[in-house]
Amino acid sequence: MSWTSANGREITDEMIDRWRKSYEQGKFPEDGRTVGGVIIGRPPLSTDKSPAHGTPS
């Protein structure tokens, strides 16, 4: 099975499995790419209604 990402890249089950194995070993996948810097902290919860997370007050 495969999917197309927002930027047009095809994502396959094999790619996801390879990434999962790398991450479980604490490694970055060989074909991995980042789109930005590392952000320290937890992502907002789906129930978080604070303006700091983009939800209007």
CHARMM-style PDB file with segment names, atoms N, HN, CA, C and O in Angstrom:
ATOM      1  N   MET     1       0.847  -1.164   0.000  1.00  0.00      PROA
ATOM      2  CA  MET     1       0.000   0.000   0.000  1.00  0.00      PROA
ATOM      3  C   MET     1       0.898   1.234   0.000  1.00  0.00      PROA
ATOM      4  O   MET     1       2.015   1.191   0.515  1.00  0.00      PROA
ATOM      5  N   SER     2       0.414   2.324  -0.572  1.00  0.00      PROA
ATOM      6  HN  SER     2      -0.494   2.358  -0.990  1.00  0.00      PROA
ATOM      7  CA  SER     2       1.183   3.560  -0.565  1.00  0.00      PROA
ATOM      8  C   SER     2       0.256   4.760  -0.474  1.00  0.00      PROA
ATOM      9  O   SER     2      -0.936   4.679  -0.771  1.00  0.00      PROA
ATOM     10  N   TRP     3       0.843   5.880  -0.053  1.00  0.00      PROA
ATOM     11  HN  TRP     3       1.811   5.946   0.188  1.00  0.00      PROA
ATOM     12  CA  TRP     3       0.115   7.135   0.092  1.00  0.00      PROA
ATOM     13  C   TRP     3       0.947   8.220  -0.561  1.00  0.00      PROA
ATOM     14  O   TRP     3       2.147   8.053  -0.776  1.00  0.00      PROA
ATOM     15  N   THR     4       0.304   9.333  -0.875  1.00  0.00      PROA
ATOM     16  HN  THR     4      -0.671   9.469  -0.700  1.00  0.00      PROA
ATOM     17  CA  THR     4       1.017  10.489  -1.401  1.00  0.00      PROA
ATOM     18  C   THR     4       0.975  11.591  -0.348  1.00  0.00      PROA
ATOM     19  O   THR     4      -0.096  11.974   0.123  1.00  0.00      PROA
ATOM     20  N   SER     5       2.149  12.094   0.013  1.00  0.00      PROA
ATOM     21  HN  SER     5       3.019  11.783  -0.370  1.00  0.00      PROA
ATOM     22  CA  SER     5       2.228  13.150   1.031  1.00  0.00      PROA
ATOM     23  C   SER     5       1.800  14.489   0.429  1.00  0.00      PROA
ATOM     24  O   SER     5       1.601  14.605  -0.780  1.00  0.00      PROA
ATOM     25  N   ALA     6       1.664  15.484   1.283  1.00  0.00      PROA
ATOM     26  HN  ALA     6       1.826  15.390   2.265  1.00  0.00      PROA
ATOM     27  CA  ALA     6       1.236  16.821   0.845  1.00  0.00      PROA
ATOM     28  C   ALA     6       2.193  17.416  -0.184  1.00  0.00      PROA
ATOM     29  O   ALA     6       1.779  18.205  -1.034  1.00  0.00      PROA
ATOM     30  N   ASN     7       3.475  17.040  -0.111  1.00  0.00      PROA
ATOM     31  HN  ASN     7       3.811  16.399   0.579  1.00  0.00      PROA
ATOM     32  CA  ASN     7       4.435  17.589  -1.072  1.00  0.00      PROA
ATOM     33  C   ASN     7       4.615  16.690  -2.294  1.00  0.00      PROA
ATOM     34  O   ASN     7       5.501  16.931  -3.114  1.00  0.00      PROA
ATOM     35  N   GLY     8       3.779  15.654  -2.420  1.00  0.00      PROA
ATOM     36  HN  GLY     8       3.059  15.458  -1.754  1.00  0.00      PROA
ATOM     37  CA  GLY     8       3.808  14.791  -3.590  1.00  0.00      PROA
ATOM     38  C   GLY     8       4.683  13.561  -3.476  1.00  0.00      PROA
ATOM     39  O   GLY     8       4.730  12.759  -4.409  1.00  0.00      PROA
ATOM     40  N   ARG     9       5.383  13.384  -2.357  1.00  0.00      PROA
ATOM     41  HN  ARG     9       5.344  14.035  -1.599  1.00  0.00      PROA
ATOM     42  CA  ARG     9       6.256  12.222  -2.174  1.00  0.00      PROA
ATOM     43  C   ARG     9       5.418  10.988  -1.891  1.00  0.00      PROA
ATOM     44  O   ARG     9       4.490  11.029  -1.084  1.00  0.00      PROA
ATOM     45  N   GLU    10       5.749   9.887  -2.559  1.00  0.00      PROA
ATOM     46  HN  GLU    10       6.503   9.853  -3.215  1.00  0.00      PROA
ATOM     47  CA  GLU    10       5.045   8.628  -2.310  1.00  0.00      PROA
ATOM     48  C   GLU    10       5.609   7.987  -1.045  1.00  0.00      PROA
ATOM     49  O   GLU    10       6.825   7.873  -0.890  1.00  0.00      PROA
ATOM     50  N   ILE    11       4.726   7.572  -0.149  1.00  0.00      PROA
ATOM     51  HN  ILE    11       3.739   7.664  -0.276  1.00  0.00      PROA
ATOM     52  CA  ILE    11       5.102   6.910   1.102  1.00  0.00      PROA
ATOM     53  C   ILE    11       4.569   5.480   1.039  1.00  0.00      PROA
ATOM     54  O   ILE    11       3.370   5.269   0.856  1.00  0.00      PROA
ATOM     55  N   THR    12       5.451   4.509   1.188  1.00  0.00      PROA
ATOM     56  HN  THR    12       6.425   4.681   1.337  1.00  0.00      PROA
ATOM     57  CA  THR    12       5.048   3.108   1.101  1.00  0.00      PROA
ATOM     58  C   THR    12       5.112   2.435   2.469  1.00  0.00      PROA
ATOM     59  O   THR    12       5.746   2.934   3.398  1.00  0.00      PROA
ATOM     60  N   ASP    13       4.443   1.293   2.567  1.00  0.00      PROA
ATOM     61  HN  ASP    13       3.928   0.887   1.812  1.00  0.00      PROA
ATOM     62  CA  ASP    13       4.508   0.502   3.796  1.00  0.00      PROA
ATOM     63  C   ASP    13       5.956   0.126   4.121  1.00  0.00      PROA
ATOM     64  O   ASP    13       6.349   0.115   5.288  1.00  0.00      PROA
ATOM     65  N   GLU    14       6.741  -0.178   3.096  1.00  0.00      PROA
ATOM     66  HN  GLU    14       6.421  -0.168   2.149  1.00  0.00      PROA
ATOM     67  CA  GLU    14       8.132  -0.556   3.303  1.00  0.00      PROA
ATOM     68  C   GLU    14       8.927   0.602   3.908  1.00  0.00      PROA
ATOM     69  O   GLU    14       9.765   0.393   4.786  1.00  0.00      PROA
ATOM     70  N   MET    15       8.660   1.826   3.436  1.00  0.00      PROA
ATOM     71  HN  MET    15       7.979   1.996   2.723  1.00  0.00      PROA
ATOM     72  CA  MET    15       9.345   2.996   3.981  1.00  0.00      PROA
ATOM     73  C   MET    15       8.992   3.181   5.453  1.00  0.00      PROA
ATOM     74  O   MET    15       9.865   3.421   6.287  1.00  0.00      PROA
ATOM     75  N   ILE    16       7.718   3.068   5.757  1.00  0.00      PROA
ATOM     76  HN  ILE    16       7.009   2.873   5.080  1.00  0.00      PROA
ATOM     77  CA  ILE    16       7.264   3.240   7.140  1.00  0.00      PROA
ATOM     78  C   ILE    16       7.895   2.188   8.040  1.00  0.00      PROA
ATOM     79  O   ILE    16       8.305   2.496   9.159  1.00  0.00      PROA
ATOM     80  N   ASP    17       7.976   0.956   7.566  1.00  0.00      PROA
ATOM     81  HN  ASP    17       7.643   0.706   6.657  1.00  0.00      PROA
ATOM     82  CA  ASP    17       8.588  -0.105   8.359  1.00  0.00      PROA
ATOM     83  C   ASP    17      10.076   0.175   8.591  1.00  0.00      PROA
ATOM     84  O   ASP    17      10.581  -0.036   9.693  1.00  0.00      PROA
ATOM     85  N   ARG    18      10.775   0.645   7.564  1.00  0.00      PROA
ATOM     86  HN  ARG    18      10.365   0.817   6.668  1.00  0.00      PROA
ATOM     87  CA  ARG    18      12.199   0.989   7.685  1.00  0.00      PROA
ATOM     88  C   ARG    18      12.391   2.130   8.690  1.00  0.00      PROA
ATOM     89  O   ARG    18      13.294   2.074   9.524  1.00  0.00      PROA
ATOM     90  N   TRP    19      11.547   3.161   8.613  1.00  0.00      PROA
ATOM     91  HN  TRP    19      10.813   3.206   7.935  1.00  0.00      PROA
ATOM     92  CA  TRP    19      11.631   4.287   9.550  1.00  0.00      PROA
ATOM     93  C   TRP    19      11.374   3.819  10.979  1.00  0.00      PROA
ATOM     94  O   TRP    19      12.085   4.205  11.907  1.00  0.00      PROA
ATOM     95  N   ARG    20      10.346   2.982  11.146  1.00  0.00      PROA
ATOM     96  HN  ARG    20       9.768   2.669  10.393  1.00  0.00      PROA
ATOM     97  CA  ARG    20      10.006   2.487  12.483  1.00  0.00      PROA
ATOM     98  C   ARG    20      11.194   1.741  13.098  1.00  0.00      PROA
ATOM     99  O   ARG    20      11.532   1.954  14.263  1.00  0.00      PROA
ATOM    100  N   LYS    21      11.818   0.875  12.316  1.00  0.00      PROA
ATOM    101  HN  LYS    21      11.544   0.703  11.370  1.00  0.00      PROA
ATOM    102  CA  LYS    21      12.960   0.109  12.824  1.00  0.00      PROA
ATOM    103  C   LYS    21      14.107   1.031  13.225  1.00  0.00      PROA
ATOM    104  O   LYS    21      14.748   0.814  14.252  1.00  0.00      PROA
ATOM    105  N   SER    22      14.366   2.057  12.421  1.00  0.00      PROA
ATOM    106  HN  SER    22      13.845   2.234  11.586  1.00  0.00      PROA
ATOM    107  CA  SER    22      15.433   3.009  12.753  1.00  0.00      PROA
ATOM    108  C   SER    22      15.113   3.763  14.026  1.00  0.00      PROA
ATOM    109  O   SER    22      15.957   3.866  14.916  1.00  0.00      PROA
ATOM    110  N   TYR    23      13.901   4.291  14.125  1.00  0.00      PROA
ATOM    111  HN  TYR    23      13.215   4.207  13.402  1.00  0.00      PROA
ATOM    112  CA  TYR    23      13.508   5.065  15.310  1.00  0.00      PROA
ATOM    113  C   TYR    23      13.546   4.214  16.577  1.00  0.00      PROA
ATOM    114  O   TYR    23      13.934   4.701  17.639  1.00  0.00      PROA
ATOM    115  N   GLU    24      13.144   2.944  16.470  1.00  0.00      PROA
ATOM    116  HN  GLU    24      12.828   2.549  15.608  1.00  0.00      PROA
ATOM    117  CA  GLU    24      13.176   2.064  17.643  1.00  0.00      PROA
ATOM    118  C   GLU    24      14.593   1.825  18.127  1.00  0.00      PROA
ATOM    119  O   GLU    24      14.807   1.514  19.299  1.00  0.00      PROA
ATOM    120  N   GLN    25      15.567   1.968  17.231  1.00  0.00      PROA
ATOM    121  HN  GLN    25      15.393   2.220  16.279  1.00  0.00      PROA
ATOM    122  CA  GLN    25      16.973   1.797  17.601  1.00  0.00      PROA
ATOM    123  C   GLN    25      17.623   3.128  17.964  1.00  0.00      PROA
ATOM    124  O   GLN    25      18.821   3.186  18.239  1.00  0.00      PROA
ATOM    125  N   GLY    26      16.824   4.201  17.964  1.00  0.00      PROA
ATOM    126  HN  GLY    26      15.850   4.154  17.741  1.00  0.00      PROA
ATOM    127  CA  GLY    26      17.346   5.517  18.309  1.00  0.00      PROA
ATOM    128  C   GLY    26      18.150   6.160  17.197  1.00  0.00      PROA
ATOM    129  O   GLY    26      18.983   7.028  17.456  1.00  0.00      PROA
ATOM    130  N   LYS    27      17.910   5.746  15.962  1.00  0.00      PROA
ATOM    131  HN  LYS    27      17.233   5.041  15.752  1.00  0.00      PROA
ATOM    132  CA  LYS    27      18.649   6.266  14.818  1.00  0.00      PROA
ATOM    133  C   LYS    27      17.703   7.029  13.894  1.00  0.00      PROA
ATOM    134  O   LYS    27      16.493   6.803  13.897  1.00  0.00      PROA
ATOM    135  N   PHE    28      18.278   7.936  13.103  1.00  0.00      PROA
ATOM    136  HN  PHE    28      19.261   8.120  13.101  1.00  0.00      PROA
ATOM    137  CA  PHE    28      17.515   8.643  12.086  1.00  0.00      PROA
ATOM    138  C   PHE    28      17.613   7.821  10.807  1.00  0.00      PROA
ATOM    139  O   PHE    28      18.712   7.402  10.445  1.00  0.00      PROA
ATOM    140  N   PRO    29      16.510   7.577  10.111  1.00  0.00      PROA
ATOM    141  CA  PRO    29      16.560   6.756   8.902  1.00  0.00      PROA
ATOM    142  C   PRO    29      17.530   7.315   7.862  1.00  0.00      PROA
ATOM    143  O   PRO    29      17.691   8.530   7.747  1.00  0.00      PROA
ATOM    144  N   GLU    30      18.175   6.427   7.105  1.00  0.00      PROA
ATOM    145  HN  GLU    30      18.044   5.440   7.198  1.00  0.00      PROA
ATOM    146  CA  GLU    30      19.147   6.827   6.092  1.00  0.00      PROA
ATOM    147  C   GLU    30      18.535   7.766   5.061  1.00  0.00      PROA
ATOM    148  O   GLU    30      19.186   8.718   4.632  1.00  0.00      PROA
ATOM    149  N   ASP    31      17.305   7.515   4.662  1.00  0.00      PROA
ATOM    150  HN  ASP    31      16.775   6.742   5.011  1.00  0.00      PROA
ATOM    151  CA  ASP    31      16.659   8.353   3.651  1.00  0.00      PROA
ATOM    152  C   ASP    31      15.783   9.431   4.282  1.00  0.00      PROA
ATOM    153  O   ASP    31      14.955  10.047   3.611  1.00  0.00      PROA
ATOM    154  N   GLY    32      15.975   9.649   5.570  1.00  0.00      PROA
ATOM    155  HN  GLY    32      16.648   9.149   6.116  1.00  0.00      PROA
ATOM    156  CA  GLY    32      15.150  10.619   6.289  1.00  0.00      PROA
ATOM    157  C   GLY    32      15.531  12.057   5.983  1.00  0.00      PROA
ATOM    158  O   GLY    32      16.687  12.373   5.704  1.00  0.00      PROA
ATOM    159  N   ARG    33      14.537  12.906   6.042  1.00  0.00      PROA
ATOM    160  HN  ARG    33      13.598  12.649   6.268  1.00  0.00      PROA
ATOM    161  CA  ARG    33      14.747  14.335   5.841  1.00  0.00      PROA
ATOM    162  C   ARG    33      13.948  15.072   6.891  1.00  0.00      PROA
ATOM    163  O   ARG    33      12.905  14.597   7.339  1.00  0.00      PROA
ATOM    164  N   THR    34      14.434  16.222   7.278  1.00  0.00      PROA
ATOM    165  HN  THR    34      15.282  16.608   6.914  1.00  0.00      PROA
ATOM    166  CA  THR    34      13.669  17.049   8.195  1.00  0.00      PROA
ATOM    167  C   THR    34      13.191  18.293   7.459  1.00  0.00      PROA
ATOM    168  O   THR    34      13.785  18.710   6.465  1.00  0.00      PROA
ATOM    169  N   VAL    35      12.130  18.867   7.955  1.00  0.00      PROA
ATOM    170  HN  VAL    35      11.648  18.528   8.763  1.00  0.00      PROA
ATOM    171  CA  VAL    35      11.600  20.086   7.346  1.00  0.00      PROA
ATOM    172  C   VAL    35      11.741  21.272   8.286  1.00  0.00      PROA
ATOM    173  O   VAL    35      11.224  22.353   8.005  1.00  0.00      PROA
ATOM    174  N   GLY    36      12.430  21.078   9.388  1.00  0.00      PROA
ATOM    175  HN  GLY    36      12.850  20.200   9.616  1.00  0.00      PROA
ATOM    176  CA  GLY    36      12.622  22.164  10.339  1.00  0.00      PROA
ATOM    177  C   GLY    36      13.472  21.711  11.502  1.00  0.00      PROA
ATOM    178  O   GLY    36      13.943  20.575  11.557  1.00  0.00      PROA
ATOM    179  N   GLY    37      13.653  22.622  12.418  1.00  0.00      PROA
ATOM    180  HN  GLY    37      13.270  23.545  12.373  1.00  0.00      PROA
ATOM    181  CA  GLY    37      14.460  22.319  13.589  1.00  0.00      PROA
ATOM    182  C   GLY    37      13.699  21.507  14.615  1.00  0.00      PROA
ATOM    183  O   GLY    37      12.492  21.297  14.494  1.00  0.00      PROA
ATOM    184  N   VAL    38      14.408  21.062  15.612  1.00  0.00      PROA
ATOM    185  HN  VAL    38      15.388  21.233  15.711  1.00  0.00      PROA
ATOM    186  CA  VAL    38      13.810  20.305  16.697  1.00  0.00      PROA
ATOM    187  C   VAL    38      13.079  21.268  17.625  1.00  0.00      PROA
ATOM    188  O   VAL    38      13.622  22.311  17.993  1.00  0.00      PROA
ATOM    189  N   ILE    39      11.873  20.930  17.998  1.00  0.00      PROA
ATOM    190  HN  ILE    39      11.432  20.083  17.700  1.00  0.00      PROA
ATOM    191  CA  ILE    39      11.090  21.732  18.931  1.00  0.00      PROA
ATOM    192  C   ILE    39      11.009  20.970  20.238  1.00  0.00      PROA
ATOM    193  O   ILE    39      10.478  19.860  20.285  1.00  0.00      PROA
ATOM    194  N   ILE    40      11.537  21.564  21.300  1.00  0.00      PROA
ATOM    195  HN  ILE    40      11.968  22.465  21.261  1.00  0.00      PROA
ATOM    196  CA  ILE    40      11.548  20.924  22.604  1.00  0.00      PROA
ATOM    197  C   ILE    40      10.193  21.118  23.280  1.00  0.00      PROA
ATOM    198  O   ILE    40       9.637  22.217  23.269  1.00  0.00      PROA
ATOM    199  N   GLY    41       9.672  20.053  23.861  1.00  0.00      PROA
ATOM    200  HN  GLY    41      10.123  19.161  23.869  1.00  0.00      PROA
ATOM    201  CA  GLY    41       8.406  20.135  24.584  1.00  0.00      PROA
ATOM    202  C   GLY    41       7.363  19.227  23.975  1.00  0.00      PROA
ATOM    203  O   GLY    41       7.575  18.614  22.928  1.00  0.00      PROA
ATOM    204  N   ARG    42       6.245  19.154  24.644  1.00  0.00      PROA
ATOM    205  HN  ARG    42       6.072  19.652  25.494  1.00  0.00      PROA
ATOM    206  CA  ARG    42       5.177  18.281  24.162  1.00  0.00      PROA
ATOM    207  C   ARG    42       4.272  19.042  23.201  1.00  0.00      PROA
ATOM    208  O   ARG    42       4.098  20.253  23.341  1.00  0.00      PROA
ATOM    209  N   PRO    43       3.703  18.351  22.240  1.00  0.00      PROA
ATOM    210  CA  PRO    43       2.741  19.008  21.364  1.00  0.00      PROA
ATOM    211  C   PRO    43       1.450  19.285  22.138  1.00  0.00      PROA
ATOM    212  O   PRO    43       1.194  18.636  23.152  1.00  0.00      PROA
ATOM    213  N   PRO    44       0.645  20.225  21.684  1.00  0.00      PROA
ATOM    214  CA  PRO    44      -0.600  20.503  22.398  1.00  0.00      PROA
ATOM    215  C   PRO    44      -1.552  19.310  22.333  1.00  0.00      PROA
ATOM    216  O   PRO    44      -1.573  18.570  21.350  1.00  0.00      PROA
ATOM    217  N   LEU    45      -2.327  19.139  23.380  1.00  0.00      PROA
ATOM    218  HN  LEU    45      -2.310  19.740  24.179  1.00  0.00      PROA
ATOM    219  CA  LEU    45      -3.338  18.093  23.395  1.00  0.00      PROA
ATOM    220  C   LEU    45      -4.510  18.530  22.525  1.00  0.00      PROA
ATOM    221  O   LEU    45      -4.738  19.728  22.360  1.00  0.00      PROA
ATOM    222  N   SER    46      -5.245  17.594  21.974  1.00  0.00      PROA
ATOM    223  HN  SER    46      -5.059  16.621  22.108  1.00  0.00      PROA
ATOM    224  CA  SER    46      -6.390  17.949  21.140  1.00  0.00      PROA
ATOM    225  C   SER    46      -7.469  18.653  21.946  1.00  0.00      PROA
ATOM    226  O   SER    46      -8.329  19.327  21.379  1.00  0.00      PROA
ATOM    227  N   THR    47      -7.430  18.501  23.265  1.00  0.00      PROA
ATOM    228  HN  THR    47      -6.731  17.953  23.726  1.00  0.00      PROA
ATOM    229  CA  THR    47      -8.425  19.140  24.132  1.00  0.00      PROA
ATOM    230  C   THR    47      -7.941  20.478  24.675  1.00  0.00      PROA
ATOM    231  O   THR    47      -8.665  21.151  25.409  1.00  0.00      PROA
ATOM    232  N   ASP    48      -6.700  20.873  24.311  1.00  0.00      PROA
ATOM    233  HN  ASP    48      -6.112  20.326  23.715  1.00  0.00      PROA
ATOM    234  CA  ASP    48      -6.122  22.128  24.804  1.00  0.00      PROA
ATOM    235  C   ASP    48      -6.760  23.304  24.070  1.00  0.00      PROA
ATOM    236  O   ASP    48      -6.671  23.388  22.846  1.00  0.00      PROA
ATOM    237  N   LYS    49      -7.397  24.201  24.797  1.00  0.00      PROA
ATOM    238  HN  LYS    49      -7.470  24.132  25.792  1.00  0.00      PROA
ATOM    239  CA  LYS    49      -8.114  25.323  24.192  1.00  0.00      PROA
ATOM    240  C   LYS    49      -7.402  26.657  24.384  1.00  0.00      PROA
ATOM    241  O   LYS    49      -8.001  27.708  24.159  1.00  0.00      PROA
ATOM    242  N   SER    50      -6.128  26.637  24.797  1.00  0.00      PROA
ATOM    243  HN  SER    50      -5.640  25.783  24.980  1.00  0.00      PROA
ATOM    244  CA  SER    50      -5.432  27.888  25.065  1.00  0.00      PROA
ATOM    245  C   SER    50      -5.063  28.593  23.758  1.00  0.00      PROA
ATOM    246  O   SER    50      -4.761  27.928  22.767  1.00  0.00      PROA
ATOM    247  N   PRO    51      -5.082  29.940  23.741  1.00  0.00      PROA
ATOM    248  CA  PRO    51      -4.702  30.689  22.538  1.00  0.00      PROA
ATOM    249  C   PRO    51      -3.272  30.411  22.083  1.00  0.00      PROA
ATOM    250  O   PRO    51      -2.954  30.580  20.906  1.00  0.00      PROA
ATOM    251  N   ALA    52      -2.419  29.990  22.996  1.00  0.00      PROA
ATOM    252  HN  ALA    52      -2.678  29.853  23.952  1.00  0.00      PROA
ATOM    253  CA  ALA    52      -1.037  29.704  22.641  1.00  0.00      PROA
ATOM    254  C   ALA    52      -0.937  28.578  21.621  1.00  0.00      PROA
ATOM    255  O   ALA    52       0.076  28.450  20.934  1.00  0.00      PROA
ATOM    256  N   HSD    53      -1.970  27.772  21.520  1.00  0.00      PROA
ATOM    257  HN  HSD    53      -2.793  27.876  22.079  1.00  0.00      PROA
ATOM    258  CA  HSD    53      -1.960  26.635  20.596  1.00  0.00      PROA
ATOM    259  C   HSD    53      -2.835  26.886  19.381  1.00  0.00      PROA
ATOM    260  O   HSD    53      -3.237  25.940  18.704  1.00  0.00      PROA
ATOM    261  N   GLY    54      -3.133  28.143  19.094  1.00  0.00      PROA
ATOM    262  HN  GLY    54      -2.806  28.912  19.644  1.00  0.00      PROA
ATOM    263  CA  GLY    54      -3.857  28.478  17.880  1.00  0.00      PROA
ATOM    264  C   GLY    54      -5.365  28.449  17.963  1.00  0.00      PROA
ATOM    265  O   GLY    54      -6.040  28.702  16.965  1.00  0.00      PROA
ATOM    266  N   THR    55      -5.907  28.148  19.118  1.00  0.00      PROA
ATOM    267  HN  THR    55      -5.359  27.942  19.929  1.00  0.00      PROA
ATOM    268  CA  THR    55      -7.362  28.127  19.276  1.00  0.00      PROA
ATOM    269  C   THR    55      -7.827  29.484  19.773  1.00  0.00      PROA
ATOM    270  O   THR    55      -7.334  29.959  20.796  1.00  0.00      PROA
ATOM    271  N   PRO    56      -8.764  30.123  19.078  1.00  0.00      PROA
ATOM    272  CA  PRO    56      -9.234  31.444  19.539  1.00  0.00      PROA
ATOM    273  C   PRO    56      -9.811  31.381  20.934  1.00  0.00      PROA
ATOM    274  O   PRO    56     -10.433  30.388  21.312  1.00  0.00      PROA
ATOM    275  N   SER    57      -9.604  32.450  21.711  1.00  0.00      PROA
ATOM    276  HN  SER    57      -9.099  33.257  21.404  1.00  0.00      PROA
ATOM    277  CA  SER    57     -10.132  32.467  23.085  1.00  0.00      PROA
ATOM    278  C   SER    57     -11.556  32.982  23.096  1.00  0.00      PROA
ATOM    279  OT1 SER    57     -12.172  33.070  24.158  1.00  0.00      PROA
TER     280      SER     57
END
